[in-house]
Amino acid sequence: MSIVTQSPRPEHKLDEVKKSIGKTVSKIEFGETPDLRSEELCIHFTDGSILLIGCGSNAVNVANDHKFSWKEFTTDLITYWK
């Protein structure tokens, strides 16, 4: 049973994540980005590669349309096991 019901938009993001299949994880970093507006997950692999998973948003577009500052927005990553 799949937990995901649709492909990501744009679909090439899935290709990037699939590059991690078969790799061995050596270290995990997880926390706030330097601007303190979002969080990022950094997965380090034993071959020296790093997969970064961060947040994106349309906060600037929404803020411009509704006359408030994009700086009022924050994002985070929610982790859970299934």
C-alpha positions as CSV (number, residue, x, y, z in Angstrom):
1,M,0.0,0.0,0.0
2,S,1.4,3.4,-1.0
3,I,1.3,6.3,1.4
4,V,1.8,8.8,-1.5
5,T,-1.1,9.3,-3.9
6,Q,0.4,11.6,-6.5
7,S,3.9,12.4,-8.0
8,P,5.7,15.5,-6.7
9,R,5.4,18.7,-8.8
10,P,7.7,19.0,-10.7
11,E,8.2,15.3,-11.1
12,H,12.1,15.5,-11.5
13,K,12.3,15.9,-7.7
14,L,11.5,12.2,-7.4
15,D,14.4,11.4,-9.6
16,E,16.7,13.3,-7.3
17,V,15.5,11.4,-4.2
18,K,15.7,8.0,-6.0
19,K,19.5,8.5,-6.3
20,S,19.7,7.6,-2.6
21,I,18.4,4.1,-3.2
22,G,21.0,1.5,-2.2
23,K,23.3,4.1,-0.5
24,T,24.4,3.7,3.1
25,V,23.6,6.6,5.5
26,S,26.6,7.8,7.6
27,K,25.2,10.8,9.3
28,I,22.0,12.9,9.7
29,E,21.7,16.6,10.4
30,F,18.4,18.2,11.0
31,G,17.6,21.7,12.2
32,E,16.9,25.3,11.4
33,T,18.4,27.1,8.4
34,P,20.6,30.1,9.0
35,D,17.8,32.5,8.3
36,L,15.6,30.7,11.0
37,R,12.6,30.7,8.6
38,S,12.6,26.9,7.8
39,E,14.2,23.6,8.6
40,E,16.4,21.4,6.5
41,L,17.2,17.7,6.7
42,C,20.8,16.7,5.5
43,I,21.4,13.0,4.9
44,H,25.1,12.2,4.5
45,F,26.1,9.0,2.7
46,T,29.2,6.9,3.0
47,D,30.2,7.7,-0.6
48,G,30.5,11.4,0.4
49,S,27.2,12.6,-1.2
50,I,24.6,14.5,0.7
51,L,20.9,14.7,0.1
52,L,19.3,17.9,1.3
53,I,15.6,18.1,2.0
54,G,14.3,21.5,2.6
55,C,11.0,23.5,2.5
56,G,9.7,25.5,-0.3
57,S,6.8,27.9,-0.2
58,N,4.9,30.5,-2.1
59,A,4.9,32.9,0.8
60,V,6.2,35.8,-1.2
61,N,3.4,35.4,-3.8
62,V,0.7,35.1,-1.1
63,A,2.1,38.0,0.9
64,N,2.2,40.3,-2.1
65,D,-1.4,39.4,-3.0
66,H,-2.7,40.0,0.6
67,K,-0.5,42.9,1.7
68,F,1.5,41.5,4.5
69,S,5.2,40.6,4.8
70,W,6.5,37.2,3.7
71,K,8.7,37.4,6.8
72,E,5.7,36.5,8.8
73,F,5.8,33.0,7.3
74,T,7.8,30.1,8.7
75,T,8.1,26.5,7.5
76,D,9.2,23.3,9.1
77,L,9.6,19.6,8.3
78,I,7.4,17.1,10.1
79,T,8.9,13.7,10.8
80,Y,7.1,10.4,11.5
81,W,7.4,6.7,11.0
82,K,4.8,4.5,9.2
